[in-house]
């Protein structure tokens, strides 16, 4: 992971490669966490990350992003309730 961060900081990573690289980093980080650690991380960091993201974009983009995220999150939560509620 340190090598990935070094590449990012040195400008060796193209912007279009960032989502794949970030996805890989997130998978690696979460695979090493316990369930409780995952819950605590998401509960504390997700609001912080979203606040930073929303603070840096214009009002129209905020509206669009908020609607998109609500829809995506609801689908994920609904699927988890169906899967785990059986």
N, C-alpha and C positions, 0 to 999 in steps of 0.2 A: 504494500500500500504506500509506503514511503516513496518508492520509485515512481508510482503514479502521480503522487502529489508533486514530486520534483519535476516531472515532465510537464504537468499543468502549469506550474509556476514559471518554467523556463520558456513557455510558449510553444513547446513541441507538439502539443495536442491541438488538433484542429477543432473548432467549435462544433462541427457536426459529429465528432467522435465523443464529445462530452457525455451525452445521455447513456451511451453504452458503457463508458468507463465508470460513470457514477453508479449505474445499476450494478455493475460488478463489485464496486466498493461497498455498496449498501448490502448486497447479498453476503459478502464476506464478513462484514461487521455483524450483521444480525445472526448469521449462522453460528457465531461464537457466543451469543448471549443466551441466558436462561429466559424462560417465559416471563418471569417477573422483571428482569432487566429490560426486555423488549417493551413491556407495558409501561414501565417507568420512563424509558427513553421517548417513546411515542407521545405519552401524556405530557411530558415536559417540553420536548423539542418541537413537536409539530406546531403548537401555537406560536412559539418563538420564530420558527422558520416562516410561517405564513405571515406573521406581522412584518417581518423584514421584507418579504416579497411584495406585500401590498403597499408598504411605505414607499416603494421605489417606482411605482407605475401610475399612469394617468387614470382618471376616474372611469373612463369607458372600458379600459382594460381590466380594472378591478371588478367591474360588474360582470364582464365576460368570464373572467377567471373564477369568480365566486360561484357563478351558476354552473360552470363546468365541473368544478370541484365538488359542489353539493351533489350533483348527479352521479359522479364517479364514486364518491364516498358512500352514498346511499345504496348503490348497486353492490358494492363490496360488503357493506354491513348486512344488507338483506341476504346476500348469499351465505355469509357466515352464520346468520341466525337459522337459515334453512338447513345448512349442512350440520351444524352442531346441535340443532334442536331436535334432530331425529332420534 
